């Protein structure tokens, strides 16, 4: 059983939800090869490249830093087999983001930052005894006349490849249609029913905490805030999500898009509870007793079963027979 160098938000979340998959991905000595990037995964990465390259160019000048050129960001985030699709899909999302005015609104805020805004950077810190790593999308510190505000922002794209589409996460400050139309959707130009405006140092945020609207967003943004040097429990950090959601418009047609802006904060109670959960996951990864719902002996047996699955996948390729065998043996371990 390996010990990971650090926990990311995705790893932490996976361990809580699907510990067996986490073990296979991070802890077994002979880990299966990483699955190729899927089309839904690459849409957000393609959009990221368009929006971050455009913002950096507008703020610092074209060609000011080769790391933030479109091609550099795109090729570092999108696997080659997805380039054609990600170029088209990412551009469609970016056009919608600009059309609705979200790009210009964010740029105006970034221009008020008292320090140079930062995009797409990797951080690693030990927090509460847990080594954590993450890649925040954007950090900036604007001053609207009533003091400096620490803002951690992230972009999300949901439902682009789904026939069912996606709806904006509840609690949004503003929703906008990202397409020209004579008749807007019902949410256009409106705030969510759970949104309550609260003045904060010259800007307006949601009086309701982020975790009441999306625990996943809250958890990820809290980790990014801590990596950026914020104290766990600090309720004065503003967290933002720039969210694009898609509606399926039939085979061969690009989806319709809507934009939702989220600006909120996280309670001290939620943040400290999250830190305890991180410590619990890290203890599982380093103590030798990973499956804590089982006895130590049964936990080790289950890890051995997963190691055999990993070895089989590495040498033979994962097969239905192997998966069926694993399911049956796993049941026996729990019946134990």
Secondary structure, 3 states (H helix, E strand, C coil): CCCCCCECHHHHHHHHHCHHHHHHHHHCCCCCCCCCCCHHHHHHHHHHHHHHHHHHHHHHCCCCCHHHCHHHHHHHHCCHHHHHHHHHHHHHHHHHHHHCCHHHHHHHHHCCECCCCEEEEEEEEEECCEEEEEEEEEEECEECCCCECCEEEEEEEECCCCCCCCCCCCCCCEEEECCCCCCCCCCCCECCCCCCEEEECCEEEECCCHHHCCHHHHHHHHHHHHHCCCCCCCCCCEEEEEEEEEECCCCCCCCEEEEEEEEECCCHHHHHHHHHHHHHHHHHHHCCCCCCCCCHHHHHHHHHHHHHHHHHHHHHCCCHHHHHHHHHHHHHHHHC
